[in-house]
Amino acid sequence: MDDVAARTRPAAPTTLLETARRLAGEISGRAAEHDETDGFIAENYKALKAAGLVAAGVPAELGGGGASLRDLCEVLRIIAGACGSTGLALSMHTHQVAIPAWRWRHQEAARPLVEPLLRRVAAENIVLLSSGGSDWIGGSGKAEKVDGGYRITARKVFSSGAPMGDILMTSAICEEGDERTVLHFGAPMAAEEITVLDTWQTLGMRGTGSHDIMIEGLFVADDKIPLRRKAGEWHPGFQLIATIAFPLIYSTYLGVAESARDIAIGIAGMKPVSHRLQSLAGRMDTALAAARMAREHMIAAAERNAPSAESVNDVMIGRRLVEENAIHTVELAMELAGGAGFYRKVGLERRFRDIQAARYHPLQKEAQSEYAGAMALDQPTSTIF
């Protein structure tokens, strides 16, 4: 299946994948230490910057690497196989680059809005943070209208890469009369009104530095708010975000599952062959194949370059299937490895913990099922999230 797929789709630039593989070898040795200490993967992020992966998604015309979405997904899969925390943190920056890059390529009117940011990423190697854990369709935080703009007060959670971020891509809710409007903007992390709180002590993905970020009275000028939308409803901008971001994010979980599989196969290869061992290995590889197919479904939906309710549905079905099959792959890897997999030094139990984070991104299973069902029955989806 994989050989056929490789012949029918464009390959990522060799140098980009070679760079990712080289870095994977470098960062894998630090993964256990970051996990054990809750330490942020700062050294790994510096290596990603030095290798050009932070700017890989910026169009080449603007000074970046010009990588496609598919290329970026492959990079994240490779990096996450070595260190899940590094892969996930990089995916949160990468999707914040890939979205304006898509707009630059496909929306002529958006070019003046997104080009300055993309040029900064390429020229200055800045890191963009996502506050997606706080800022899904419902929005969060308070925006108070003042002369010339808004005063922002908010606490943003799950902001992966927070210790090294330069700009937080976030939003807040302005309530005027009966209207609740979500305002989107970039917040400079160096501002004195912004504080990174030391809150990230978790089951898995411990090195991502996904701390809470406190915003206390930050002023954002009217002309620095590129998007305003109604709170609690899907907007075309969020259809774009969902379509582009989730193939990237879930490529990290595929990478974690693949690496768990390889560890388990290595351990199983030292045991006497048995029907039970073969059955476990076969079930594990079947689950992993399903996760790979589901990710391909997500990428294909994004590559239609037509963000819509339909593309969101396709991506979120794929996201759900990657989640379930990646988690199942790692569970079976633990079973295949047996007692050896219980030791931290083997690396399987870290991947078992890291893969659990796949459960918590939107759309989670209840919302995803309702959304898919509404699409199937030709019902509205605008408030299903």
LINJO-V621454 format. One record per helix or strand. SS is the DSSP state (a for helix, b for strand). FROM is the first residue (numbers start at 1). TO is the last residue. If there is no record, write none. Layout:
ss=SS from=FROM to=TO
ss=SS from=FROM to=TO
//
This chain:
ss=a from=2 to=8
ss=a from=14 to=37
ss=a from=42 to=50
ss=a from=60 to=62
ss=a from=69 to=82
ss=a from=84 to=106
ss=a from=108 to=124
ss=b from=128 to=130
ss=b from=142 to=146
ss=b from=149 to=156
ss=a from=162 to=164
ss=b from=167 to=176
ss=b from=179 to=188
ss=b from=194 to=196
ss=a from=206 to=208
ss=b from=213 to=221
ss=a from=222 to=224
ss=b from=227 to=230
ss=a from=236 to=268
ss=a from=275 to=303
ss=a from=309 to=342
ss=a from=344 to=346
ss=a from=348 to=359
ss=a from=365 to=376
//
